[in-house]
Amino acid sequence: MSKIHEALKPIQWLIGTWESVSAKGSFPTIRDFSYNEVLKFESLGQPLLMYESRSKNPISGNPMHLESGFLRIKPGTNEVAFMIAHNFGLVVLEEGTASDNGLQLVSKSVDRMSFAKDPAVKATQKTYRLNTDGTLEIQTAMETSNTPLTNHLIALYKKKD
């Protein structure tokens, strides 16, 4: 692992590999579902963390959703920007604030490839919370071209390393 940049102190608690203990999704236009997920946040010695997410079907083990990107912090502040590319052709820029035990993020831009499946994602909101027992809880809300902002995912993770 690279040296941790001084600016990362407010989000240093995220560094490492997180494995889901429970992960569930719902949305008005689809059936409820469960998934297994591994998240990785890695320091590169810059004021950002490299990010990777891989989720699988808990029964078949088949890949479901893949994400990669960067969580950047504005040095000397608690302002963050999360740039994420998704395997289904979506790119999202979220911005927000970090604290000693959480992140609050709201999408600033959402774009997608021309042949992405409808309905189009229009907005996201995410809350990351480091619980007192050391687990990480992430809640995600999503707005699409058909559905207003609605809770979509809730997952609880345990740190592997």
Secondary structure, DSSP 4 states (H G I P E B T S, - for coil): -PPPPGGGGGGGGG-EEEEEEEEEEEETTEEEEE-EEEEEEEE-SSSEEEEEEEEE-TTT--EEEEEEEEEEE-TTSSEEEEEEEETTSEEEEEEEEEETTEEEEEEEEEEE-TTPPSSPEEEEEEEEEE-TTS-EEEEEEEEESSS-SEEEEEEEEEE--
